[in-house]
Amino acid sequence: MLSFNKKGQVGVGAVPNFVWALVLIGIFVGIGIIMLAKFREQTTDTDAITAINFTIGAVDDIPGWLGLLVVMLMAGIVVSLVVIFKNRG
């Protein structure tokens, strides 16, 4: 759940680890696709190019799921806030 400081503000320490995991996944996927594209440019082996293209296609699907995960995270935050305010009143 979210925790509030004395001023009623949510601090950086209250950001769920899930958010940081999404950020890291996005960074690693981006770096991975860039690296695979560079490897594809450097090789002339058709089997390697086919494998790299297949891997890029598989990794390319991951960012599409990140949006759904963000929506789920936001819904969890809303539910947490409702519970916090319900318990205060």
N, C-alpha and C positions, 0 to 999 in steps of 0.2 A: 504494500500500500504506500501511498504518498505520505510524506511527513512534512509538517509545516514548522517553520521556525517561529520565534516569538512574535515576529511581525506578521505572521500569517502567510509568508511567502514560501514557495517551494524552492529549495536549494538545489544546486547542481548535484550534490550527493544523493538526492532523492530520485534522480533519473534512473529508471530501471536499467538493469544490465542488458535487457532485451534491446533497448535502443542502441546501445553501444555495439551489440552484436550485429544489428542490421547495418550500422555504419561500416563496421569492419568487413562484413560480407560484401557490401557494395564496392568497397575499395579493392578487396582482393579479386573480385570478379572482373573489375575494370582492368586491373594490372595484368591478370591472367589472360584476358582477351588480347590486350596489347602485345604481351610477350608471345602468345601463340601466332599472332599475325606477323610479327617479326621473324619468328622461326620459319613460317611458311614462305616468306620472301627469300630466305637464305638457302632453302633446300631445293634440290632438283629431283629428289626421289619421289616418284608418284605415289608410292604406298605411304610415305611419310606425310605428303600433302593431303592425301585422303584421310588419314588418321587425324591430322591437325584440323581439317575442316569439320570432321565429325565431332571432335572435342569442342570446337568453337560453337557449333550448333547446339550441343548439349549444355554448355555453360551459358549460352545466350538466353536460355529459358529462365534462368534464376532471377534476373531482375524483374521479370513479370510477376513473380510471386512476392517480391518485396512490398509492392503496393498493398496486396491483400494482408500481409503481416502488419503493415503500418495501420491499416483500418482496424484490425483486431486489437492492436495496442491502444489505439485511441478509444475504442469501446471499453477496454479494460480500465483506462484512466477515468472515463466518465462514470463507470460503475463504482470505482474506488471513491471518487469525489462524492457521489450520491450517498454512499455508506458513511463517509466521514461526516457529511453535513447532517445526515439522519441521526447519527450518534451524538452530535453536538446539541441537537434540539430537543 
